[in-house]
Amino acid sequence: MAWQGWPSSWLWVASCGLLLLVLVLLASPSSCRARRTLRSLFMARSKRLLFRIGYSLYTRTWLGYLFYRQQLRRARNRYPKGHSRTQPRLFNGVKVLPIPVLSDNYSYLIIDTQARLAVAVDPSDPQAVQASIEKEGVNLVAILCTHKHWDHSGGNRDLSRRHQDCRVYGSPQDGIPYLTHPLCDQDMVSVGRLQIQALATPGHTQGHLVYLLDGEPYKGPSCLFSGDLLFLSGCGRTFEGTAETMLSSLDTVLGLGDDTLLWPGHEYAEENLGFAGVVEPENLARERKMQWVQRQRLERRSTCPSTLGEERSYNPFLRTHCLVLQEALGPGPGPTGDNGYSRAQLLEKLRQLKDLHKSK
């Protein structure tokens, strides 16, 4: 097939010419810089291509499910009692119970303690979630799935089959396994006294949702179950969107109240706060939080929840509007270096730096 109307013969000649130029540059003894540049370019593009292939296989084929099952077996063997020690939060008639699953994920039970009804959020290990359901003596009536990745949706089948009246909620754009009740932005889910709103937060995946438990009915704080959008001092990778898309989703969260409790999908606190210290070493709020997190993790205690008020003070991915962060990352991307970063560019720069920090 010709490319953009070019005859196939011309496309073939152009391709051969480009290949010849590359070979000449790579072979030339005086072109070390050119060789390094081309090698870096090819390596980067190869990594991106390999990642895209692997990601497609994970999300669109049965190989992803097999990989998830292997993760599940390994985690159960390594952490028979879970990777972290968690504590439930009990409010006026509502209980939030974190459940450590896989190697660093969290599932959650949200329980109406009066009606003995439960909602499960991202139940990736159905065995661990079922054990908590039985221990609490509640009836599972709904599953809220933030996105399609198996480490968040892998337990949908077993739990929905075991609990006949259980509904599976999620975005229809995301290919959620065993979805029964599609949700759109700002749709409400009601279970007993629980009023839970779905908020569309694309970026990590196209149909990613977060769930906001309204605190008003039980006279307590609202609770945000953020999946892979937002973590303590971090945010999720942009697999199916752009930096602009992710920024818009994070701004959705920024619009919520400071006292909102953040219940993330992973235990990444210590690693994330370490990176935050690289870009904002003078941030005293981050330093205090890091000291607390390190004490928690020495005893394998969970670090969730934090609050959105806390996150605004030290989470760099929520601070792209802050001048101190702009200055910390140096000259902007403009031709003279003085144009500054847009917030989306700053978010992308932070993501790149985070990946470099993690690889060291």
Buried (B, 14 or more C-beta within 10 A) or exposed (E): EEEEEEEEEEBEEEEEEEEEEBEEBEEEEEBEEBBEEBEEEEEEEEEEEEEEEEBEEBBEEEEBBEBBEEBBEEBBEEBEEBBBEBEBBBBEBBBBBBBBBBBBBBBBBBBBBEBEBBBBBBBBBBEBBBEBBEEBEBBBBBBBBBBBBBBBBBBBBBBBEEBEEBBBBBBEBBBBBBBBBBBEEEBEBEBBBBBBBBBBBBBBBBBBBBBBBBBEBBEBBBBBBBBBBBBBBBBBEBBBBBBBBBBBBBBBBBEBEEEBBBBBBBBBBBBBBBBBBEBBEEBEBBBEBBEBBBEBBEEBEBBBBBBBEBBBBBBBBBBBEBEEBBEBBEEBEEEEEEEBBBBBBBBBBBBEBBEEBEEE
